[in-house]
Amino acid sequence: MSKIRFLLPLFILACLNLSAQTGEIRGFVYDKENGEPIIFTNVIIKEMQLGKSTDANGFYSLSKIAPGSYTLVCFSLGYDTASAKINVGPGRIVTQNLYLKPKKFELNTIEIKADKQKSKENVNISSNTITQKELKQLPTFGGEPDLVQYLQVLPGVNFSGDQGGQLYIRGGPPVMNKVMIDGMIIYNPFHSIGLFSVFDADLIRNAEVSSGGFNAQYGGRISGIIDVSTREGDKKRFSGKVSANPITAKVMLEGPIRKFTEDGGSASYVVSYKTSYLDKTSRTLYNYADQGNGLPYTFNDLYGKISNISANGSRFNLFGFRFTDNTNFPSNQYGWTSSGAGGNMLVIPDGSNTLINANVGYSNYKMSQHSLDNLPRESSISSFNASINFTNFIGKDDVKYGFDAIGIATNFNYTNGVGRLLSQDDNSSEIHGFLKYRKVWKRLVVEPGIRAIYYASLSEGSFEPRLGIKYNVNSSIRVKFAAGTYSQNLMAAVSDQDVVNLFYGYLSSPDKVNSSIRRQTAEHLVLGTEIDLGRNIEVNIEGFLKNYSQITNINRDKVYDDDSYNQWRPYYLRADVIKETGKAYGCDARIKYEHKNMYIWAVYSLTYVTRNDGRRDYTPHFDRRHNFNLVYTYAWGKQKNWNVNARWNFGSGYPFTQTQGFYEMLNFGNGVGTNTNNQNGNLGIYYTDVNTGRLPYFHRLDASISKKFQVKEHQTMSIILSATNVYNRENIFFFDRLNYRRINQLPIMPTLGFNYTF
């Protein structure tokens, strides 16, 4: 360890030691009309045919450039090409922003070239980047695109249900997946009606989704990452959007505080409010759903952001949100509230080749369940996170390092099915440090990394090496590999053995588990290949293994209090939590076809998920063995103002625990003196082993068609006709054992909506 401490600073200094005989060109690429950064587009030095893609902020950096005069060229789909003459001197940093003017027509081949350049120089294993373009490829439910709908068609991702469903990423339940918005951690970003997330799709600049093998820049979770970045408000004029349909309504307003100019900075704001009134409209429009009781789901989402950008591209953002969700069944009412505020900044020091990112945020999530038995079921988590990251560009290479600090407070009170109270009130903190280096040779990309975490509440540390490799066999075939170790302190307040959970709380790992290591741990291994079949078809195939070497889980078998009186009883009958191990393994295959007006996306995932709780092997309820998604999009008309989208999903049935029989469950509150002759017991159930049965196969078609009308300059209106479950497939959600009633997923639900932008 002492050698590592000695060599690490030397390694960083070596990476940062740029030659004084070369120079650097850097800057941002902006949309000339509204000042919005143009992300993931190529900037090329014409004379050298050397290029670099802009990042999620529209920033590019070309370093180790020999002194001389050059022509800088930038092109992007839908924009005129921009160019600039520059002079590079030895040891000099040249800042050159580029401004692209939108135009009506562009060749698709330019965009494909930019995508290929990026794929050759980045490992990108088990990683998907979602932008506005991708979000608009899917059918909309109610007329508005949503991030959750796109997440469900990604490789290795599945959703457990339309009502109260949760998102699972390659065998990892929600608690094992970190979700962030603008660098701030948030909890439960999906509403109880499983077709909507808390994110406004119109505000998403990009979302990075990593389903495994992610490198050292991310930590604190052992399965997946969803990192969402929002855009700034319009920097030139007041604008907005209004939309409505039978399910939701939304209003978004944005505009400049200080107008954008090419030789100066800007300041802007954006605010968005979205609400659902499905509980009211479903009684009339969809009264056939849920046996005529309607769909009792409502939510409200509010998000706001203020941004300030300086002349050199440095920026500072402040944002806040409040998301609420309520579900009102006759016997159970569920509700949660998520709120928070934070800020982030991007600093580009003059005369330095270092890029600095910093984030700070506070979020709070509260969940409660009210049942007829009036027993307490509530959970809350509050967290504070702060981070600072540094990035240095060295030719095609870069080195990134930084530090995170996280403080978490959890409160949990839950009564299980046999009347036993599970309770925890805890505070914990974590300190993270990481280093990642990306080295690009002619055909080889190597990305080693290391993350170190200290869990203060557990008095434990975690040293987590990561590695990513890509080899470009030729211009059309690439092979990639990733491996790493991961850990986390957070655990779920529900058992992974249960099928349906509208109540989903969070806990810190307990101080006492049957193990010397109390945090949750996993090891990832991913191997894959990318193949370009001509200019328009991309194929991606990956095999993966996630070894969950330790999982802490709620004990669904708890019957007795863990006190001195019951110490003689088996541990698994009195423990609040138990230690488990598990594996998730399989393969994903993705084919993407894109040419002119047509877009096709096909994904097949084969996944096996197993768990062992120390007494038995079982498959958790989210073990969907086969999952297939087919997406089709076609645009036509003079200005491509007609658009049709369709998605078909086919999946094998989820595991469930079958019923063997029933019995009368008597109350022996008075021990052996209880008189069983004068009481009526409750209905008890004999179960088979955990999740040994399988529900029927699932399949569903969603589709939408839209027409856009140009009202006047900057003003458009769209009419959207859409439907979920077009051919009304009766997909089972779960079976109500006590009432002997089958509960299905959503039936066919057609909608007609509009949106107006100005």
N, C-alpha and C positions, 0 to 999 in steps of 0.2 A: 504493500500500500504506500510506503514511503517513496518507493521508486516512481510510482504513478504520480504522486504529488510533485515530484521533482521534474519528471519528463513532460507533464501536461502543459506547464507554462512555456517550456521550450518548443513544444509542438505548435502551440498557438502563435508564438512569435515567428516561427519558421513559416507558417502559413501566411502571416500578415506581411512578410518581408518582400514587398514588391520591388522590382528592379527600377532604379532611378533613371534608366535609359528608355523607359516606355511611358506611355500616358494612358489616360482613362477617359471614356466618354460615357456620360450618364444623363438621365433625365426622365421625364414622364411623357406619355402619349395621351392626348386629350381629344374628346369630341369637341370640335370647334363651336358647335351650336349651343351646347349646354354645360360644357366644362367637365363632363363625366369622364373619368379615366377609362381608357380602352384596354381591357385586360387580355392576356394570353394572345397577343399579336406580335408579329416579328418586326424587329428593327435590324437593318442590315447595312454594313459598310460595303458599298457597291464595288469599290476597287479590290476588296479582299474577299468578297463573298463570305464574310464572317457575320453571323447573326446571333441574336439573342431574343427570347420571348419576354414580353412584359409580364410582371407578376400580378397578383390580385389587386394591387394599388395602381397598376398602369406604369410601374417603374421598370427601367431597364438599365443595365450596366455592362459596358464593353471595356474590359481592362487588358493590360499588356499589349497596347497598340503602339506600333513603331511610329516615331515622329513623322509627320507629313500632312498633306492636304487630302481630304477625303470627302466623299458624298454619302451622306446618311439618308437611307430610304426606309420608309415605313408604309406598309399596306395592310388593309384589313377588309374583310367581307362587308360590303355595303358602304365603303368610303372611297373617296379619291385618294390616290397615292400622294404622300407628302415627302418632301426631301429638303435637305439643308446642307450647305457647304461648311465644313469645319476644318480647323487647323489644330493638330495635336503636337504638343511639345514634350520633351523629355521631363518626366516627373510631374506633368501637369494634368489636372482634372478639368475636363471641359463639360459644362452643363448645357445640354441642348434639349429643350422640350419640343415636341412635335404635335401639330394640331391637324387632325383629319376632318375633312368636310364630308358629311353624308351625301351619298348619291343614290340614284334609283336602282342601278343594276351593277352587278359584279360577278366575276367568274368564280365558281365554286373551287376551282383548282388552286386558287391562291390560298384559301383557307386550309385546304388539305395539306399544302406544302408547309404551312406554319405549324399544323398539328404534328406532322412527321418530324420536324426539327425538334420540337419539344420532347417527343417520345424517345428520340435517340439519345438525348443528353440527361434524361431523368429516369430513375429506377421505376417509379410509378407502379409498384406491385400492390395488388389488392386495394387500389386507390381509384376513386372516381371523382371527377370535378364536374359540378353542376352549375350551370350559368342560366341566365334568362332564356337563352335559346333552348336548352334541354327541358326546362320547365314547361315550355309551350308546346312540346311534342306530344304530351299526354292528353287524354280526354279530361275535361274539367267536370267536377261534380258541382252543379249549381252555377257554372259559368266562370269560375275563377280557378286558375291553376293553384296547386298547393304542393309544398315540398314533400309531404308525407306520401303523396301519390307517386312521386318519382322515386323516392327511396325504396318503395315496394317492388320496383322492377330492376333494382341493382343486383348483381351477382351475390349470392350468399345471404340475402336479406329476405326475411318473411315476416308477415304480420298475422297475429293470432286471431283477429276477428274484427268485424266492422263495429261492434258494440263493445267498448271497453277493451279493445285489443291492444297489444303491446308489440313493439318492434324488436326483433331478434336478429343479431348479426353473427352469422357463422357459429351458432351454438352458444352465443352469449346473450343472457337476458338483459333487460334495460339497465339494471344497476351496474353492469359491466361495461357499459358504453358511455363515454363522456360526450356531452352535448354542450357546445359553446356558441354564444352569439357575440360577435365583436370582441372575442377574447374572454368573455365572462361565462362562468359555468352556470347552467340552468338545469332544472330538474323537471322531469315529465313534460316534454314539449309537445305532447300529442293529446288531443281532446278525447273525451269518452266516446263520442261518435267518431270512429276511427278513420274517417275520411279527411280530417282536418288537423293541421298542426297550428302552433301559436305564431308561426312566421308568416308575415305578409309577403307573398311571392313577388310582388312588384318592388319590394325593397331589397331583395336578395341580390347582391352583386355576384357572389359565388359561394358554393358550399363544397368543402372537401370532406369526402366520406372514405374512411379507411376501415376495411373489414378485417385486417390482420397484418402482422408483420410491419407495422408502422415504426418509423425510426424515432430517434431520441428526442425530437422536438415535442413529442406528446408523451404524457405519463399519467399515472394515477388511476388507470383503468386497464383491465386485462383482456378486453375483447375488441372493441371498436371505438372509432372517433367520428363525430359529426361536428365539423367546424364551420359555422355560418358567418359570413361577413355581409354587412348591409352597406348600401351605397349612401352617399351624401344626397342632400336635397338639390333641386335644380338651382344652378348658380347664376342664371341669367334672367329668368322671368318667373312670375307666380304661375303655378300649374297644379294639376291634381287629377284625381280620378274618383268617380262615383259609380258604384255597381250595386245591383240588387237582383235577387232570384228568390224562389220559394224557401230556400234554406238559410241564406245569409244576406247581409247587406254590409257595404264597406264604403268609407270615405277616406281619401288620402289627399293631403295638402302639402305643398312644398314651395320653396321660393328662396330668393337671395336675401341675405341680410346686408352683404356687401357684394356687388356684382363682380362676376368673373371677367378678367381681362388677360390678354396673352402676356403682358409684361408685368403683371402683378398677381396678388393672391385673391382670395374670395372667402365669403362666409355664407352659410346657408342653413336652412332648417327643413325638416320633414316630420310629419306626424300622421299616424295611421290608426284608424279605429275600425274594428270588425266585430260584428255581432251575429248570433244565430237565434232564430225564433222557430226552430224545427218543432219544438214541443207544441206550438200552437198550430202551425200550418199542417203538420202531419195528421192531425185529427180530421181534417177536411180532405186534403189532397192525397194523403197516404193512409186513409183509415183502415185499409186492409193489412197494414203492418202491425205486428205484435198483437194479433187477435183483436184489432179494433181499439186498442188502448193508446195508439199513437206512439211516437218516439220521444221519450221524456228528456231530451238533451238540449242544454243551452250553454252558450259560452260568450265571453266578451274579451277581446284582445285590444290593448292600447299600447302603442309604441311611439316614441319620439326621439329625435336626434338633432343636435346642433353641431355644425362642423365649421372649422376655420382652417384655411389653407394659405400658407405663405407663398411668396414669389418663387422660392426654390423648390417647392413641392412638399415641404414639411407640413404636417397637419395635426390637428388636435380635435377630438370628437368627445362630446358628452351625450349620453343616452340614458333612457329610463323606460321601464315597461311595467304593465300590470295585466296579467292574464288570469281569467277566472273560468271555472267549469262547474256545472251542476247537472246531476242526474237524479230524477225523482221517480223511483219505482214505488208502488203502493206499500211494499214491506221494507224497502231500504232507500235511503237518500244518501247520495255521495256528493261531495263537493271539494274542490281544491282551489287554492289561490296561489299564484306565483307572482312575485313582484321584485323589483330590483333597480339598481342604477349603477352607472359606471362611466369610465372614460378610457380612451386610448390615444396614443400619439405615435406618429412616425416622424423621426428626426433625421435629417440629412445634413450633417455638419459640413460647412464649407471647407474645402481643402482636405477633406478626409474621405477615404474610401469605405468607411463604416456606415452601415444602415442600422438605426436604433429603433426598436419597437418596444413600447411599454403599455401595460394594461393594468387597470385596477377596477374592481367591481364588488358589489354586495348583492346577494340574492337570497330570497326567503320563499320557502314552499311549505304550505300547510294543507294537510289532507284529513278529512273526517268522514265517518260513516255513522248514520243514525238508523238503527233497526228497531223493530217492535220490542225486542228484549231490553232496550235501553242500556245495554252494556257498553262501556267505553271502547271506542275504536278510533284512534286519532294518531297522527304522526306529523312532525314538522322538522324541517332542516333549514338552518341558516348558514350561509358560507360567505367568507371574504377571501378574495384571491387577488394577488398582485404579481406581476411578472415583468421582467425586462430582458430583451433578447438583442443580440448583436449579430450582424451579418457582414462579412467581408467577401468581396468578389476578387478572384485571382484568375484572370483569363476566363476560361470556361468553368473553372472550379469555384467553389465557395465554401466558407467555413461559417458555421452558425453555433452560437453558444449563449447561455442565459441562465436565469434563476427564477424560480417561482416560490411563492409563499401562500399557503392555504390554511384558513382556520374554519372549523366546522363545529356547529352546535346542533345536536339532535335531541328530540323528545319523542317518546313512543309509548303509547298505552293501547294495548290490543287484547281483547278477550277471544280466545279460540273457540272451536266448535264444542269443546267439552267444558267450557266455562272457566278455563284457567287464564289468569291475567299475565300477559307478557309485558314487561315495563322496562324502559331504559331512559335515562337522562344523562347525556354525556357531552363533553367538549374534547375536541382533538385538533391537532395542528400538524402540518407537513411542510417540509422545506425541500425543494427540488433544485438540482443543478444538472445541466446537460451540455454536451458538446457533440456536434455532428459535422463531418467533413465530406464533401462531395468532390471526387477526383474524376475528371473526364479525360481518357485517352482517345485514340482514334476510334476504336471499336468498343472499348471497355469503360463502364461507369462503375465506380466503387464508392459506397457510401457507408463507412463505419460510424458508429455513434456510441455514446455511453450516457446513461442517466443514473444519477445517485439521488436517493430519497431517504430522508430521515423522518420517521413517524414518531413524533414526540410523545403522544399519549400511550404508545405501545413500547416506547424505549427501544425501538428497533430501526435498523437501517436496511436499505435494499440497494444493491449494486447491480445495474441492469445493462449488460452489453447488447447492442443491436448491430445488424449488418444487412446491407442491401447491395446487390450486384446485378448489373445488366450487361450482356454481351450482344453487340450488333453483329450477327452472323453475316448479313449483307444488308442492302438497303431496304429489304422487305421482311426480314425475319430477325426477331430479337428474343433472346432467352434471359430470364430474370429469376432472382432468388432472394429470399429474405428470411432472417431468423432473429429471434430476440427473446428476452425474458421481461416479464411485466408483473406489477403488483398493484394492489389497492387496499385502502382501509375501509371503504364504504361497503355496506351490504344491504340487501333488500329486507323489508319488513313483512314479506310474504314468502311462502314456500314455493320453490320451483316445481314441486310435485302437484300443486293445485292447478286446475284447468282454467278457471275463470277468476280474474282478480280485478275488479274495479277499484278496490282499495290497494294502493301501491305506495308504501312509505319507505323511508330510508333510516338506516342505523349505522353508527360507527361499529367497527369490529369490537367484540367484547374483550374484556381483559382475560377471561378464562374460557379457553376452548381446549379440547383434548389434544393439544399440540404445543410444542415449544415455539412455533411460529404462528402468530395470530392473524396476520394480514392474509389476504387472498392472493394467490400467485398463479402464474401461467407461463408456458413457453410456447412460442409460435414457430412454425416452419412452413414456408410457402415456396413453391416452385412453379414457374409458368413460362408461357411463350406468347409473343405478339406476332401476328402474320398479316401483312398487307397484301390483299389479293387485288392487284390493280390499284387504280386511284380511288375507288369508291367503296371498297369493302375492307373492313378491319375485323380480324379474329383475335380473341384473347382467351386463352385457356390457362387455368391455374388449379393446382392441387394443393391442399393445405392440411395441416395438423395443428390443433390447439390442445395442448396438454394442460388441463387445469389441475395443477399439483396440490392446490388447497382451495376449497370453497367453504365459506361459513354460511350456513343456511338456517332459517327458522325451523325449529323442530315441530313438525305437524303431529308427532306421536306423543307430545307432552300430555301427561295425565295428572301427575302429582307435583305439588310444590317442591322446589329444591331447597328444603330446610332440613334441620337436624333430625326431625322425626322420620323423614323419608330417605335417609342416606342409604339404607339397606336395599332400597329398590334399584332396579337397573337404571343406569345413567340415561339411556335413551328415553325413559319414561318420565324423567323429571328435569332434563336440561332445557333451557330456553333455546339454545342454538346448538348445532351439531357441525362437525367437520365432515366434508365430503371431498371426493376427488372425481374427476371426469375427463372426458375427451370429446372433441368435436373434430371430425375429419371428413374429407370428401373432395369434390372438384366442382369447378364452375366453368362454363363455356359461354362466351358472348360473341355474337356476330352483329356488326353494325354496317348498314348500307345507307349511303347518303349520296344522292345525285339529283341535281337540279331541284325539282319540286317534291321529291319523294324521300322519305326517311323510314327505315325499317330497323328495328332493334329486337333481337331475339336472345334470350338468356335461359340457360338450363343449369340448375344446381342440384347436385347429389350430395346429401349431407347425412352423417350419422352422429348422433349425440348420445352419450352414455354417462351415467352417474353412479357412484357408489357411496352410500351413507354409513358404511361400516358394518351394516347388517345385510344389505341386499344391493344387487345391481338393478337399476331401473333406467328407463328413458324419460326425460322430462317432457312436459306437455307440448313443448315447442319443437319437438323432433320431427320436422317435416322432411321426409326422406327425398321426395322428388318435388321440384318446383320449376315450372316453366312459365315464362312471360314472353308474349309477342306484342310489340308495339308497331303501329302503322300510322304514318302521317302523310297527307298529300295536300298540297296547296295549288290553287289554280286561279285563273282570272288575270286581268291586265296588270293589276298591282298585287297579285297573289292575295286578293281580299277574301277569297273563299278558302276555307280550311276544314279538313275532316281528320279526326283522330280516333283511333280505336286501340284498345288494349284487351287482350285475352290472357287470363291467368288460369293455370291448371296446377293443382298440387295434391299430393297424397294426403291421406287423413292424419290428423294429429292423434297421439296416444291418449288414452283415458283409462281410468280405473273402473272396471265393471262391477255391477251389483250381483252378489250371490244370493242374498235373501234378506228378510226383515225379521226383527224381533222386538219385543216390548222391553224398553230400557227403563228400569225402575230406579227410583231415587232412594239410595241407602244413606240418607243424611244422618240417621240415628244409629248407624253401624248395625251390629247384630240385633239390636232391639227394634229395628224398623219393622213395622207391620205392613206387609205387602198385600194384605187382603183388602185394604180399604183405599187403595190408590190406583190411578190409571197412569201407566208409564208413557213416556214419549216413544216415538217410532225410532228404533235403532236399525242400522244397516250393516249387514255383513258384506265386506268388500273382498274382491280378488286381490292379488298382488298389485302393487302400484303400476298403473299405466301399461298393463299387459294387453289391453284392447286397442283397436284402431277405429277412429271415426271414418265415415265414407269419404271418398275422394271429393275434392273441391274444384269447381271451375266456374268462371264468371266472365262475361263480356261487358266492358264499358265502352261507350262511344259518344262522340259529340261532333257537331257541325256548326261552324260559325261563319258569319258574314260581317266584314268591316266596311263602314261607310265613312268617307271623308266629308265632314261637315264644312269645314273651312281650314285655313292654315292652323296647325297645332291642335285641331279639334277633330276627334274621330269618335264614332259610336260603333259598338259591336253587339250583334244579337247572337246568342249562343243557345242552341237546343242540344241537350245532353241527357243521358240516361245511364244509371248504374244497374248492373245485372240485367242486361237487355232482354235475354230470353228467360228471365225469371226462374233461374235455377234455385231449388230449395237446398241450399248448403247449410248443414247443421252447424250450430255454434256450440251448444252443449245440451245435456239432457237433465231436466229437473227431476231428480229421483223421487223426492217426497211426493210431488204432485203428479208424477208419471207423465211429464209433458216435455215434448221436444221443442227446443228453442232454436230457431233458424237465424242465419245471417240476414242482412237486409234483402227485401224483395226488389223487384224492378221499381225504380224511382225516377221517372222522367222529370226534367226541369226545363224551364225557359227563362233565361236571364239576359241582362244587358249590362254593358259598362260604357261609360262616357269619359273620355280623357280630354283635358283642355290645358 
